[in-house]
Amino acid sequence: MGIEKSYSERENFTSKVTSYFSSLSSAVGLGNIWMFPVLTGLFGGASFILCYVFFALLTGIPVMISEYVIGRRTRTNAIDAFRVLGKPYLKITGFLGLIGCLFILFFYSSVAGWVYAYIGKSLTGGFKDLSSLSMTKANAASQEIFNHVINGLKEPFMLQLLVLSVVAVVLILGVKKGIERLSKILMPVLFVLLVICAVKGLTQPGASEALKFLFVPDISKLNSSTILTAMGLAFFKLSAGSGTQTTYGSYFTDNTNLVKNAIQVCISDIVVSILAGLAIFPVVFSFHLDPKSGPGLLFNTIPLIFSKIPMGGLFMFLFFLLTGIAATMAMLSLVEPVVAYLSNKKSLTRNTAILATTLLIALVGFFTVHQGSYVNSIQLFGLNMSFFDFFNNVSTNYLLPIAGILFSITTGWLMDSVTFHDEITNGGILNENVYMILRFVIRYLTPILILIVFLNSVGILK
Ligand code: TRP
């Protein structure tokens, strides 16, 4: 006999479409539009993307499905879920995930702040001079604007506070109202804007070089840090290994096809990332920018694309607005598991939990937000990393994959197979072969692959 299904008074997402959009709204965010191009540039293009897709399929999706299973079965957050499953010692998985969420929020909120700054600047015509400048001058002007945004003393911090206030307000308005409605309308609009940018990118002189960079892999560029980063990015972009997808799974209806949902989210997520790449890299090569230029890549290139488009100012405003909204929705999904956990504990009301969480993020986030200042030059633990890099690296490359191993071991080995079968096939209705393949992947491939990447990255395996 499997573990009893849990029912509760919590609201559920009302349809399969909503399950897809809610999970997608967590997946699509700065990971696609900002981090994916930045890392693709830094780690050599197509070979990195190939590696990313490999890990998305064999580690990201299986962990995401494991989380859905655990969430829907127990109808609770990623920590209490393990108690309901009768494995209280595995609550550590949920805690690792929660710490992962917080670490991500510490730096994610600064980048979201930059996006908010760009929304304001494009609305008030801050980029209008770019179109009349020569290529080199426009490029220099665009970099100047970015440096200005990230290096101020007060502004970056105020922007981060603004982002966090928006997150808090939306959450106080409630899961359903906040998340369901927004994502169904906004995701498609963001998609259309990205298509416009990508089409424009492809008409730039650097397009063929960009296509080569993005799609013709040079396997010799792969090394252990590329592989570790590609795996981390797979977790980060799919929001896997943090308990976020467990929380979403806990709101899914009984007839949601978990495997299909995860695959659809992953494909959409990859398409959005590739579109961002197609928009950005042609500009990089046309303007002879350095693909390895790091966090500023998105912010330096997008204004240059729009300066070449009729009504570019309006489109640019819409682009940053939607990116800002996507980033905010992704943040909702990062804060949600922390809040769900704190408020399930009797002592905190949901609203107090929301305020406490956002306040904590603002306090620690203060240290990540000051790119050009003394704070940023502090090297934590002698690791040669700023606060920003530290939180980014530890959460993405380590916490999420480690929790990922535990999530997959839970569904693959510890949960009884009747329960797992029941969740994957929706009580025997769905395809049996999918279950067989998935079970093999989750039991063996996923945990072993993650382990190999870790061992490889610390030089134990060569
Ligand atoms: N996936 C989101 C992005 O690409 C970020 C995100 C939201 C996330 N929720 C998460 C990352 C949970 C890891 C875990 O921007």
Residues whose N, C-alpha, C, O or C-beta is under 5 A from the ligand:
A	BS01	LIG	S26 A27 V28 G29 L30 G31 N32 F235 F236 K237 L238 S239 A240 S242 T244 A330 S333 L334
